[in-house]
Amino acid sequence: MQQFYVWFNKAQFNAYDLILIMLMVQCAVFGFLMLIRPPRPLSQRLLSVFLMSLAVGQLVFLLTYNPVLFSTFHPLWGDRGYALWALVYSTHGPMLYHYTRALTSESYSWRWAFLWPLAPGFAVIVLEPLGWHSLVELMFWREFVLVCVLGFVISVGFAIATLFHIERYSEHLKNHFCTVELMEYGWLRLMVWGFLLVWVLEVLPPFFYAWAPWPLMETVVHLPGVLELALIYFIVFAGLFYARATRQIPVTEEEKVTRRDDASQEESQSHQSYIAKRMTEEKLYCRPRLNIERLAEELSLSPRQLSQIINRELGKNFFEFINDYRLEEVKQRLRSVEWADSSIQEIYESVGFRSRSSFFTLFRKYVGMTPSQYRDAILPQEPEPESGT
């Protein structure tokens, strides 16, 4: 123990080492806390594994680039041992991707086949391609570096796939819900963009070591750690507060190709007339937390039937279908003398809108003016009293 403290009190670590240590400890602690925090859905467990993989990645960097630690452990593990540790970088992007899929899908199951991104790194370790060409050996100089770069390239690819999934998810939301706030998935997009930037920067160093000025090289090498330090705080905060509010979509609706029902054209027209009548007479669109499943139940239709009618026959998504009714109802109430004394907020909340910003944005897009301008243009103005002479 005394020898450990003597060694620890020496100047072993620089400022960047301390950043790596902070990242490693934070990721490990936050990952462990999320793992034991009930309830533990698959998305939460995958987020925990993602954070743990980041912790191991920082540990590997620390053991590699700290001279004292490297001289201690390299004789024990050798280059191949370090290359095996570097396989962890091939898990970062896949874990983030599967976390996003599990978070946004109602039923998403884990399969061990999802670990296939480890295969290219294993192939590098087994085949030892550095001796194949002098340029490859010059750029990567160690198997560890090549496995790292390959892992970050894989993570970049999965981050891009995650962004595409979020875009599809945002469109699917509009087929299921009539109220879609940016914050429901905006934090997820921001988080993925942040890690994509970090991983792109991690890929670059071997490709510019030979010509880059020293300040640029040091910036690119050390900037990812600083950015990742901020991202960890964001991902934990978002995972705790926003993830539970993120709406999920049934996998069957998200991934299966919708086919036309065998119903005749007359039956389809009958359904459209029936839906329009119920919507108009009972004002079903005024319910604030309406989604396609609840509306389909109210109309005695299956969600798939209702979705087909809205998407294929009416050429709209569920978000547009409901909010078109709501905006028309708002316009009627703004024109009505009965609602003349009601505030704009009372009117838009009465038809089911929950968010002021979303309502005003939709109204301006739909009508071309603000609700107040529309009301002032429609309702007759009280004549001003004549001034005495």
N, C-alpha and C positions, 0 to 999 in steps of 0.2 A: 504493500500500500504506500509506503514512504517513497519508493522508487517511482510509483505512478504520479504522486503529487510533485516530485522533483521534475519529472518529465512534463507534467501539465503546466507548471509554472514557467517553463521556457517559452520563447516566442515561436510557437508552432504554427499559428494560423494567421493569415492575412485577412483583410476586410471581406474579400469575396468568399473566403472559407466560412466566415461568420454568417454570411447570407445563406450559404448552402446549409449550414447547421440549423439556422432558423427555419428555413423551408422544410428541412427533413423533420424537425421536431413538430412543427405545426401540422404538416400533412399527416404524420403518424398519429398525433393526438386527436385531431379532428376526425380522421378516418376511423379511429377506434371508438370515439364517442358516438359517431353516427351508426356504427355497426351495432352498438349495444342499446341505442335509443329506440324504444318501441314507439309506434309499430315499425316493423322492419320489412317493408315491401321490397320487391326486387330492385326497383330504382334506387332506393336508399342503400341497399347492399352493394350495388354496382358503383354508386358514388363513393362509398367507403373504400372499395377495392381500387378505384381510380386514384383516390388520395393516397392510399398506401403505396401504389405503384410509383406515384410522384416522389414519395418519401424515399423509397429504395433507389430511385433514379438519382436523387440528390446525394445519397450516401455513396453511390458508385462514383459520381463525379468527385466527391470529396476524397475518397480513397485513391483516386487516379491522379488528381492534379495537386494534391498536397504532398510535397517531397518527402516529409517524414513518414506519413502514412503509407505512401507508395513504396518506399524502401523497406517498410516493415512487412507489408502484405504481398508484394509482387513475388518475393522468393517463395512464398507459400503456395500461391495460386498459379503464377506464370501468366503469360499472355492469353492462353486459352481460358483460364479461369476468369480473367477479367472480361473476356469476350462473352462468356456465358452469363455473367452478371449484366452485361450490356443488353441482353435480350429484353430486359424490362422496358426499354424504350420502344419496343414494338408493341407494347400493351397499352400505352397511353391513349393513342387515338381510338383504338377499338373499344376501350372501356368507356370513353366519353361518348362514342357513338351508341353503344348499347344502353348506356344510362339514359341518353336522350330518347331512344326508342321505347325503353321501358317506362319512362316518365310520361310519354305522350300517348301510349297505347293502353287500352283497357286490359288486354291480356297478352303479355309478351313473355315468352319463356326463354330461359337460358339454355344454350346447348354448348357442349364442350367443343364442338366443331368450330365455334367462334374463335378459338385460339389459333386458327391457321396462320395468322400473321407472324407467329413465331418461327414458322418453317423457313422463310428466306434467311433469317439470322443463323439458324442451325446449319443451313446449307453452306453459308460462308465459313462457319467454324470447321465444318467437316472437309470442305473442298480446298480451303486455304488459297484463295485466288490472288493474294498479293504478289506471289511469285510469277503470275502469268504474264504480266506486262510491267515494264519499268515505270510507266506513267501512273498506273494504279498504285504501285508501291510508293511512288513519290508523293501522291496526293494523300493517301491514307496511312502510310507508314506502319500501322499496327492493325491487327485484326479487330481489336477493340474499337478503334476509330471507325472502321468500315461498318461494323455491326451497329454502332451508335447512329451513324448517318443513315443507314438503311432503315433502322427503327424509326427515326424521325421522319423520313420520307413516307413510310407507311402511315405514321400518325397524321401527317399533313393530308394524305389522301383520305383518311377516315374523317378528319375534320371537315374537309370539303363535302364529303358525303353527308355528314351531319347537317351542314348548312342547307344542302338540297332537301334533306328530310324535313327540316324546320319550315322551309318554304312550302312544301307539300302539306305539312301539318297545318299551317296557317290557312291554306285554302280549304282543307277538310273541315276546319273549325266552322267555316261559313256554311258548310252543308249540314251542320249539326246544331249550331247555336245561333240565336238571333242577336246576341250581345257578345262581341269579341273585342276585348281590350288589348292594346299593344303589350301591356305588361304581362299578359298571360303567357307570352312566349318571347317577348323582347329581351328579357334578362338572359334567356337561354342562348339566343343569337349572339348577344354581346359576349357572353362567356366563351362560346366556341370561337368567335373571331379573335379573342384575346389569346387563347391557346394556339390557334393557327399561326398567329404572328410569332409567338415564342418558338414554335417548332420549325417554322421557316428559317428563323435566325439560327437555330441549332444546326440546320443542314448546311449553312453557308461556309463556315470556317475552312474546311479542307479545300474548298474551291478557290479561295483567294489568299491563302497563306503566302504563296510565292510572290505575289505582287502588291498586296495591300499595305498601305502605310501603317506603322505601328499603332497610332491612336485609333484608326478605324478598326483594326484587327481587335484591339482590346475592347472597344465599344461593342462590337458584334458578339464577342465571346462572353462578355459579362452582362450585357443588357438583358438577355433572357431570364437570368436569375432574379434581377430586380423586378421585371414585369411579372414574373410568376409569383413573387412574394405578394404583390398587390392582388393578383388573381385568386390566390388561396383565400384571402379574406372575403373576396367577393363571392366565390363559389360556396363557401360555408354559409355566408349570410343569405344568399339566394336560395341555397338548398334547404335552409331552415324555414324561411319565410315565404318564398314564392313557389317552391316546388309543390307544396300541398294544394296551392290554389290553381295549379296548372291543370287544365281540363284534358281528360283522356278521351280517346276515340276508339271505338271497337275495332279490333284488328280485321274482323270479317268485312267491315265496311271500308276500311282503309286499303286493304291489300287485294281484295277480290275484284275482278272486273264485273261491273254491273251489266246484266243482260236484260233485254226487253221481256216483259211478261208476255204470256201467250194471249192476254186479253185482247178482245177486238177493239177496233177504233171507237165503236159506239160506247163500249164500256169505259174507255179512257175519257171520252167526252163527258160521260155521266159522272165519273169521279171528279173531274174538274168542276163541273157545275155544282156538285154536292159540296165540295171543299169551299168554293167561292161563296155559296149560300151560307154555310155554317160560319165562315170567317166574317162575313158582312153582318149577319143577323145577331150572332152571339159575341162578336168582337173578341174572338179567342186570342188575337194578336196582342191584346192589352195585358196579358199575363207577363210579368217581368222576367221570370226565370224559365221562359218557354224554350224547349229544345225539340228536336225533331221526334224523339221518342215519345215525349209527353203529348205533342200535338197528334201524332199518329194514333196513340191510344185514345185520345178524345174523339178522333174521327173514325175509330173502329177500322183502321187500316194498319198494315205492317209498316215499320219505318222504311223498308225497302220500296214498298209500293208508293208511299208518299214522296220519297226521294226521287223516284223515277218520274213521277208526274211533275214535280217542281223542276227537276233538272232538264228532262227531255221534252216535256210538253210545253212548259212555260218558259224554258230557256233561262232559268235563274238558279241561284243557290238558295239555301234556306235563309241565310242572313238577308239577302236581297228580298226574298219573298215576304218575310215578316215585316221588315222595315219599310217596304213600300206601302203596306197597309198602315203601318203606324204613322208614317209621314203624311199620308193622305188624311188620316184622322186628325193629326195635329193641325193641318191646314184648315180642315172644317171647323175645328174648335177655335182657331184664331179668327175665323170669319164670323163665328157665332156670337150673337149678342149675349147669350146665356153665359158664355165664358169670358166676356169682355172685362170683368173685374178680376179674373184669375191671372196669376203671374205666369210667365213663360215656363218656369220650373214646375208649377202645379200642373200645367197642361202636358208637358212632355213626360212627367212621371206618371200621369194618369193613363197614358197609353202604353206604358211598359218600359220606357227608357230609364236606365239607371245612372248613366254617366252624362254629365252636362257637356263635356268636351266632345264625346262621341256624337251626341245629338246635334250640337251646333255644326259640327263638321259635316254630318250627313245632310242636314237641312240645307246648308249653303250649297252643297254639291247637287242636291236634288232640285232645289227651287231657284238657286242663283242669288239669294239674298238672305239676310239674317231673319229669324222669326219676328223680331221687333219691326224691322223694315217691312216685312210682309203684312203684319197686322196694321201698321200705320197706312199702308197703301190700300188696304181693303176696307177697313172700318171707317165709317164717316166721321170726320172730325167735328167736334163741337165748335160752332161759330164763336169767334171772339166777340166779346161785348163791345158795342160801339162806344167810342169815347165821346164824352159830352162836349158841346161846342160852347 
